[in-house]
Amino acid sequence: MTVLLLAGFVGPLLLVTIFAFMPAQSFSVLQTPTLANFEEILATSYYISFLSSVWLAALTVLILFVICYPVAYAMVRVFGHRGSILAVLITAPLFVAENLRLLGWVLFLVKGGVVSGSLETFLGIQVDSMLYTSAATLFGLVYVYLPFMLFPMTLGISMVPMQMREAAFDLGASRWQVLKEVDIPLAMPGILIGALMTFILAAGAISEAKILGGTAVVMIAQDIQKEFTFAQNWPKGSALSVLMILLAGGLALTLLKRIDLDGIFGRR
Amino acid sequence: MQEISRRAKFLYGSAIALLILFMYLPMATLVLASFSRSKFFRFPIPAYSVKHYGDVLESLSIRGFFWTSLFLALAVAVISTVLAFFGALAFARYDWKGRKLFQKIMLLPILFPQAVLGLALLLWFTAIGVTPSWTTAIFAHLVWIAPIATMVIAIQVYAFDPAVEEAAMDLGASRWQVLKEVTLPILAPGIFSGFLFSFLLSWANFPLSMFATGADQTIPEWISAKIQSGYTPQVPAVGTLTMLAAALVMALGYLAAWLLSRRSSAAG
């Protein structure tokens, strides 16, 4: 396991980092390091796709928090052991390729698709295509990453001891107070892991913007892919990847430092 | 104890039902589209046919992608389950120096954008002089999937009392016997779901395959290429078939798990 992680994760990431400091258009790492790639990224429009990725990812996390908290709460507290069957049902779509599910939405939302086709045939209302906007991209992100928020959240909520909530109610706390002072703080480790996962995955997403967003949004991962394939500029692609790595790695490490994994998975 | 009113229960229930509907809606659209006779999807569908399924089943190239995807997923599932079994014991059971660090490094690949990881791996393969093909893709998938399988098995390990193993040792069992007769059977459900998860995640993976398979192509890659350049009604047909395959694997998995648990409860 350790070997796999060293050879398959640490090694490649180091290599990308080294490439990021090589002069543009080169395919070898044996050259004088330079900061030119980073300067170019800041000087040109590349930082826009970086910022829009971060912005869309932040919105995704926010929306998913609002949607998933009540659902996760209900699965743990209201439906008990049946909640786990519901969790399986909600996570099972993960086993269908992301592109396919997004294509399903395209056929659903496109002009002449399920929504606009039905409206036109049955009600005579003409609607335009609902695709190829940043809202459509955001919609796709929320849809695809929902299980990644929901599952850690249910783990987090199931860690909140019932006695603690009862005690709070006995002491005269209102529902809102219990939610704010007991439920959310104690479920925080799970919520944070969910938020972190969705944020990083959404910021690094590629298919949602490509399939649902059209040309309305360019996300950072698309830029990276473009540099490596069409532009054949490995160093620049690497420099963009390094920005991603710094963002994802930085966030992940800060968070993991504060969380005891034994506590979450072992529910001790 | 706070009683949950019937009305609240009904509200929560409907919210979850809506969410599940939302998760499956695009897949239902796909299935519908696969039975449409026309070249372009229009709703309501003017004429139904199963012609595209015939075309798909006859296509030699699609059959080839199917076998590539299947072998890839099987290899990933087998290797990742073995790695994850030992990984999970190291993650959750044994106390050793560096365990907390191991736990964190373990989670990093899961928290990492797959497109960036895939690219880094592509650079890595090129640097060490390996030509990417579906066999290198096994390695790429493992980097992301083995940690997930480890988490799945680790949850089971946390629930398992180490005293059982010690008792077996005290009764004179060798290390090997303990592993074979005590540890493996008790962890079997976790190992089994780890295997299922690995298989299904590899089967549906696109971002890693995109960079790591080289000239070989998997079904998700084919679908993605077709979505971007030239939609044909074969896409939803292939999609429906892959979903059916995934559902079948899951159903067989649950059936086997259910039979196993029945047999062990009958024996115990």
Interface residues (C-beta under 8 A of the other chain):
Chain A: M1 T2 L4 L5 G8 F9 G11 P12 L13 L15 V16 F19 V29 I67 P70 V71 A74 M75 R77 V78 F79 L86 L89 I90 A92 P93 L94 F95 V96 A97 E98 N99 L100 R101 L102 L103 G104 W105 V106 L107 F108 V110 G112 G113 V114 G117 S118 T121 Y143 L146 M162 R165 E166 F169 L196 M197 I200 L201 A203 G204 A205 I206 S207 K210 I211 A221 I224 Q225 F228 W234 G237 S238 S241 M244 I245 A248 G249 A252 L253 L256 L261 D262 F265 G266 R267 R268
Chain B: M1 Q2 I4 A8 K9 Y12 G13 A15 I16 L19 I20 F22 M23 Y24 L25 P26 M27 A28 T29 L30 L32 A33 F40 F41 R42 F43 P44 L83 A84 F86 G87 A90 A92 K100 F102 Q103 K104 I105 M106 L107 L108 P109 I110 L111 F112 P113 Q114 A115 V116 L117 L119 A120 L121 L122 L123 W124 A127 F139 A140 L142 V143 A146 P147 T150 M151 A154 I155 Y158 L200 L201 W203 A204 N205 F206 P207 I219 P220 I223 S224 I227 Q228 V235 P236 G239 T242 M243 A246 M250
